[in-house]
């Protein structure tokens, strides 16, 4: 049986409704695990702020890490920030709205706003529209804005969908929400199905201005050559090529990914269009936030350095909280990349100083035990199989692989690339266990090896595949492996 969990900022936020044993304060849910941290749970996140890295955002993020079904999901929250991602059939929406305004005898209006709760609304004529929107963007409470164009046909369009929180509801709307919630709690929601594609064309998304892209220029050429060997036309695109995305059968993202930029938008839209996508949006969401990964690895008992998830309210008590980790201690911002947003505190003074800076950027940060090694392992995994193994050595005189100077220059350490079979079996085993929790895409698992101890540092959804580095052992064979997997998935579609 699935347990229902209702998360609110404060228990008092639920005062207008009947008391329920399913209610949990956001702070308690984030602290977990506890009685609400069961393997099968449906989490209704009713926090008052869903913004990126807010308390509401983290409640949805950690719910997914714990294997809970959550409404709204992080994917939905991100989608609602990017209007271009609407995968709705706009012609169908326009036709439906036109019928509604005719029935309501308000053809002179050029704008409609209405609330709906779990896909239900008090305006019967909008039931179909609200249900359609809810199927694409499942959110407890949403407001849709529909506008009419000035063309002669009077075309209607969905201008925006935004989440609405409990504190914004009137007394009448609270009653509507309660009735809809009662009706929804025993139902499931479905997801839109991708449309099949036939032609073998691949888009490779890059940012020409990126200083540290995941694939260098020579690697992009080799991907193009490998694509031809497998009958795939490989073409690089940039952010400006958004409107052309539907022309392709596959999208390969070779730009550093982030939830709040165009890489996630491209991945989500490509998925809606039925393209084969690496990185898929789910993998981007899971891998780009270290808080999610820390919770996931801990729950699934994947060996990793001892970590603590900290919130800003704990700032004054941090020395006592992180004491079990010892010094030095590593602090991490959730969405850092290439060693950015990762600092080392040697003592209590540096701990408070660094934590204060990081908390100004995120409600939660990670404290992690410092494990000194000469190098980190990077195991490349594709389709749940290891494809390359590298040792990345620390920058000379520094404790990380990358060293960022105040001038903006970046130094990096040396590397050694080898065949998968030449890497330690335990390293490969642990890397596979971690990557398989994320999905079946292309991942780079970073690990530390200290004596007999093998620990996962993080899982990257957008691992480097650079000519002259990751391809040293396999040569062009590495690019062939990746293109062959794309071909297999395209043909499966």
DAVENVEN-V553947 format. One record per helix or strand of 3 or more residues. SS is the DSSP state (H for helix, E for strand). FROM is the first residue (numbers start at 1). LEN is the number of residues. Records with the same first field share a line. If there is no record, write none. Layout:
SS = FROM-LEN / FROM-LEN
This chain:
E = 3-6 / 23-3 / 41-5 / 69-3 / 111-7 / 141-8 / 156-8 / 201-5 / 233-5 / 250-4 / 276-3 / 307-5 / 329-5 / 342-4 / 364-6 / 375-8 / 385-9 / 402-3 / 410-3 / 415-4 / 442-9 / 453-8
H = 11-4 / 26-6 / 55-11 / 74-6 / 83-3 / 90-14 / 124-13 / 166-3 / 171-14 / 217-13 / 239-9 / 262-11 / 281-7 / 290-10 / 312-10 / 323-3 / 348-12 / 420-3 / 425-14 / 476-17
